[in-house]
Structure formats: C-alpha cells, structure tokens
Amino acid sequence: MRYLPKSPADREAMLKAIGKRSIDDLFAPIPAEYRLNRDLKVPRQMAESEIVEWFRERSHENGDGYTTFLGAGAYYHYRPVIIDSLIPRGEFLTAYTPYQAEVSQGTLQSIFEFQTMICELTGMEVANASMYDGSTAATEAVMMAVRLTGRQSVVVARAVHPEYREVQATYAHHQGLPIASVPFSDSGRIDLEELGRSVTAETACVLIQSPNFFGTIED
C-alpha cells in the first residue's frame, strides 16, 4: 500500500464526518490498561532509498552482491517505485509534440515541469524537451551550437554511445560538417591531451557523455 498523506484539516474533516473529536476517540473501546502510553522504541523513519539499501545489505549477508558490467546506458542506479505509476501515463509514455494543444494540456504541463526541473538540476537558463530520444537530442544540440557560433567543426568524444555518434554522422554528412573524434584513455575517460589538440578556433562545440558508454564519469 502506498503512503497517502493527510493534512490536519483532512483529519479534522474525517473525524467530524464520523462524529469523533480526536483520533483517541477511535480507541475508546480498548481499556486504558491495555493501551501503550509511550512511544515505541523503534528507529527513526527511513527514506525509500534507505529501506531498499538496508534490505540489500541484509541479503548480501547470505551471498555476494552482483557487479554489473552492462554499461552502454544501463547503469546501476536507484529507481524510485513511483516511476512504475508514472510511466504508464500518456503524457510520459507518449510525450510527443502536442499538435492539438487544446487536448494536450496535461502533456504541456508535464513538459513544462520537466524543463523546469532540468534547469534547476543543471543550472542552465533553458532546457529543450519533446525530442525523439537521447541521440537526436544530443545531435540537435550540436547543430544548434554550429548555427549559433557560425563555426563549422565539431569535436565528439569516442566514449559517447556509438549509436549517438551514428546519428550525428548522418546529420553531419548532409550538412557537410566535419566531426573530429577524440579517443579515450585507459581509464575509459576522454583523452584530454588529444582533446586539446582537436579543439581549434573553428570548433563549435565539444560533445561528451557522462556517465559515458563505459559507465565512467567524465571529469
């Protein structure tokens, strides 16, 4: 059962509806000598992520944990259970461009909330939304940098997902846009020396991914 919060006003209205003055009145049939008039000696409440981690640690007492080597975007991370309730909703599952705004108010609201949260997380002034997927979003960002700067060269880290780079290559081919590919070092991160040599006065932008294709944080 999910936790359903109730405000003091909600509780007061509910008690009034059943003719009770307080929650204690609900326990009036229980004799006073059988009531526990003190707080339970239990630990403080825990966040959902803390509860999940607690049970995971207990399970590891019976066996070793598993290390994931998936990478390629499938990284080990915490996923709140509320996601299960959100993703089936139409405004998230099929959040495509709302051509008929008069019947897409929910979609428009969710897109606005998404953009607002992304700006808060990244500290950026604006954030785009309603893109097809990560590969097209990254490529559109590259093309925007080219248009805004007027420069005709792009530098892309080779540790970026190869499917992302394939989409960028398709766009660049028909735009006549050269792309400089920067290799990665033994650490799985972009080779900073090669990056320095690749960036020129004609470079419109540098594209990296973090975590990258190998699951490594670019720093």
MITOR-765046 format. One line per field, with one value per residue (C-alpha): residue number from 0; chain; x, y, z. Coordinates in pm, 1 decimal, padded with zeros to 6 digits, m for minus. Layout:
MITOR-765046
num = NUM ...
chaine = A ...
px = X ...
py = Y ...
pz = Z ...
This chain:
MITOR-765046
num = 0 1 2 3 4 5 6 7 8 9 10 11 12 13 14 15 16 17 18 19 20 21 22 23 24 25 26 27 28 29 30 31 32 33 34 35 36 37 38 39 40 41 42 43 44 45 46 47 48 49 50 51 52 53 54 55 56 57 58 59 60 61 62 63 64 65 66 67 68 69 70 71 72 73 74 75 76 77 78 79 80 81 82 83 84 85 86 87 88 89 90 91 92 93 94 95 96 97 98 99 100 101 102 103 104 105 106 107 108 109 110 111 112 113 114 115 116 117 118 119 120 121 122 123 124 125 126 127 128 129 130 131 132 133 134 135 136 137 138 139 140 141 142 143 144 145 146 147 148 149 150 151 152 153 154 155 156 157 158 159 160 161 162 163 164 165 166 167 168 169 170 171 172 173 174 175 176 177 178 179 180 181 182 183 184 185 186 187 188 189 190 191 192 193 194 195 196 197 198 199 200 201 202 203 204 205 206 207 208 209 210 211 212 213 214 215 216 217 218
chaine = A A A A A A A A A A A A A A A A A A A A A A A A A A A A A A A A A A A A A A A A A A A A A A A A A A A A A A A A A A A A A A A A A A A A A A A A A A A A A A A A A A A A A A A A A A A A A A A A A A A A A A A A A A A A A A A A A A A A A A A A A A A A A A A A A A A A A A A A A A A A A A A A A A A A A A A A A A A A A A A A A A A A A A A A A A A A A A A A A A A A A A A A A A A A A A A A A A A A A A A A A A A A A A A A A A A A A A A A A A A
px = 00000.0 00131.0 00152.3 m00134.8 m00059.8 m00340.6 m00322.3 m00452.4 m00753.9 m00823.0 m00810.0 m01036.8 m01294.9 m01284.7 m01330.9 m01617.3 m01787.6 m01791.7 m01880.1 m01543.6 m01341.5 m00998.4 m00817.7 m00804.4 m01184.7 m01143.3 m00968.9 m01220.3 m01343.1 m00991.4 m00948.8 m00689.3 m00474.6 m00416.6 m00301.4 00064.5 00105.4 00457.4 00638.4 00760.2 01133.5 01187.9 01447.1 01363.6 01169.0 01373.7 01354.0 01251.0 01604.8 01740.1 01494.4 01589.5 01959.3 01900.8 01734.8 02003.6 02272.7 02083.1 02054.1 02429.2 02482.2 02359.3 02554.7 02782.6 02639.2 02648.8 02860.6 02708.8 02926.6 02642.7 02737.0 02605.1 02345.0 02226.6 02393.4 02318.9 02119.9 01836.3 01490.9 01201.2 00897.0 00672.1 00816.7 00605.3 00293.7 00415.8 00544.9 00209.2 00055.1 00002.8 00181.0 00501.6 00470.8 00394.2 00521.1 00538.5 00489.7 00133.9 m00004.2 m00351.6 m00277.9 m00641.9 m00647.2 m00289.1 m00290.5 m00160.1 00125.5 00214.2 00212.1 00437.7 00682.1 00697.4 00762.0 01033.1 01209.7 01188.0 01341.4 01620.8 01708.8 01717.3 01940.1 02183.6 02179.1 02104.1 01867.6 01669.9 01613.2 01467.3 01201.3 00986.5 01280.2 01267.8 01541.1 01888.6 02068.5 01857.9 01862.4 02243.7 02264.4 02019.7 02235.6 02540.7 02359.4 02234.9 02592.4 02701.2 02422.8 02476.4 02856.3 02886.9 03179.2 03199.3 03366.6 03257.3 03457.6 03296.8 03437.8 03467.0 03333.1 02992.6 02741.0 02817.7 02451.8 02452.3 02759.6 02595.4 02300.6 02540.8 02734.9 02412.2 02325.1 02682.2 02713.3 02430.4 02540.6 02899.5 03008.8 03344.1 03348.2 03672.8 03660.4 03866.2 03983.1 03954.1 04237.9 04293.9 04071.1 03773.7 03760.1 03828.1 04197.6 04249.6 04572.3 04405.1 04108.1 04333.2 04486.0 04146.1 03984.6 04053.4 03921.5 03661.5 03523.8 03157.9 03126.5 03269.4 03030.4 03091.4 02864.9 02873.7 02840.9 02983.4 02933.1 03155.1 02968.2 03258.8 03212.5 03386.9 03570.6
py = 00000.0 00343.7 00610.5 00857.4 01180.7 01360.4 01719.9 01819.2 01977.1 01650.0 01452.3 01701.2 01678.5 01298.0 01285.6 01532.6 01317.9 01016.5 01217.0 01194.7 01471.3 01311.0 01000.2 00880.9 00850.3 00572.3 00360.6 00425.9 00061.1 m00054.3 m00046.8 00204.4 m00063.3 m00227.7 00086.6 00173.5 00530.9 00580.8 00591.0 00265.4 00203.7 00180.1 00350.4 00673.7 00662.2 00589.2 00715.7 00466.4 00450.7 00381.6 00096.0 m00060.8 m00031.2 m00181.1 m00490.3 m00516.4 m00519.5 m00789.6 m01000.8 m00972.0 m01149.5 m01464.5 m01418.0 m01185.6 m00893.3 m00880.8 m00632.4 m00502.9 m00458.7 m00364.3 m00002.3 00149.7 00348.1 00056.6 00175.6 00064.5 00341.6 00393.3 00394.4 00520.5 00293.2 00586.4 00557.4 00244.2 00457.1 00746.9 00580.1 00427.7 00775.4 00903.4 01234.1 01045.9 00722.0 00902.0 01251.9 01358.4 01706.8 01818.2 01936.1 01989.1 02198.1 02220.0 01845.4 01821.8 02037.2 01751.2 01687.7 02057.1 02079.8 01775.3 01908.0 02243.5 02070.7 01855.6 02157.7 02346.4 02057.8 02007.3 02377.8 02351.5 02043.0 02176.2 02547.1 02630.2 02909.0 02699.8 02330.8 02169.4 01899.3 01676.3 01527.1 01178.2 01030.3 01092.8 01052.7 01309.3 01545.9 01536.9 01585.4 01876.8 02037.2 02000.4 02153.3 02439.2 02514.4 02522.5 02763.3 02994.4 03015.3 03010.3 02768.0 02465.3 02194.3 01966.2 01759.4 01440.3 01205.7 00847.8 00732.4 00873.3 00598.3 00473.9 00494.5 00861.6 00915.9 00737.0 00977.6 01273.6 01137.8 01115.0 01478.1 01596.7 01413.9 01608.2 01933.5 01895.3 01925.7 01772.4 01581.3 01527.2 01208.5 01215.0 00877.4 00765.3 00676.8 00355.6 00499.1 00497.2 00877.7 01116.8 01168.3 01528.1 01575.9 01463.8 01682.4 01985.7 01916.2 01862.0 02188.1 02475.6 02824.0 02666.5 02427.5 02499.0 02260.9 01958.9 01672.1 01434.8 01194.2 01144.5 00868.9 00768.6 00448.3 00259.6 00388.2 00615.5 00968.2 01225.2 01476.5
pz = 00000.0 m00089.4 00178.8 00147.9 00334.9 00515.9 00634.5 00981.9 00810.0 00625.0 00950.2 01126.0 00846.5 00852.6 01230.7 01210.2 00945.2 01179.3 01490.4 01667.7 01828.6 01809.0 01689.5 02051.7 02043.5 01787.3 02050.8 02330.6 02333.5 02431.3 02813.7 02931.0 03099.9 02762.0 02589.3 02540.0 02660.6 02530.8 02201.3 02053.3 02074.1 01701.4 01479.0 01303.0 00980.0 00669.0 00313.6 00049.0 m00088.5 00262.8 00315.8 m00017.0 00069.8 00417.6 00273.4 00006.3 00275.2 00466.8 00152.4 00095.7 00427.2 00252.5 m00070.2 m00257.7 m00446.8 m00821.4 m01013.8 m01334.7 m01641.7 m01873.4 m01940.8 m02262.2 m02067.0 m01849.8 m01530.8 m01176.3 m01012.6 m00766.9 m00923.0 m00702.9 m00707.7 m00803.1 m01154.6 m01203.6 m01157.1 m01371.2 m01687.0 m01795.5 m01805.6 m02157.5 m02106.6 m02021.0 m02218.4 m02546.2 m02473.0 m02835.7 m02980.6 m02889.3 m03223.2 m03075.7 m02770.6 m02668.0 m02594.8 m02468.5 m02156.3 m01941.5 m02182.6 m02198.9 m01819.2 m01779.4 m02042.2 m01862.3 m01528.5 m01688.7 m01840.0 m01510.0 m01314.4 m01568.7 m01544.0 m01164.8 m01178.8 m01438.5 m01352.6 m01715.8 m01819.0 m02067.3 m02141.5 m02450.7 m02441.5 m02662.0 m02850.3 m03000.0 m02780.3 m02640.3 m02972.2 m03156.9 m02858.0 m02849.6 m03226.1 m03222.0 m02951.8 m03177.1 m03474.7 m03257.1 m03147.7 m03512.9 m03607.2 m03309.1 m03330.3 m03708.2 m03672.5 m03896.4 m03689.4 m03405.3 m03157.2 m03022.8 m02759.4 m02882.6 m02543.3 m02640.8 m02718.5 m03073.9 m03175.5 m03074.0 m03290.1 m03582.7 m03570.7 m03555.2 m03853.0 m04053.8 m03980.1 m04040.1 m04373.9 m04533.1 m04370.3 m04487.2 m04124.3 m04022.6 m03692.2 m03502.2 m03292.6 m02971.2 m02833.8 m02472.9 m02237.0 m02040.6 m01766.4 m02003.1 m01999.0 m02283.8 m02363.1 m02251.1 m02448.1 m02769.4 m02683.1 m02652.2 m02993.4 m03155.8 m03045.2 m03284.6 m03349.4 m03579.3 m03315.2 m03247.2 m02952.1 m02772.2 m02704.7 m02414.0 m02229.3 m01853.3 m01748.3 m02084.5 m02284.9 m02039.4 m01734.1 m01639.8 m01505.4 m01724.8 m01508.1
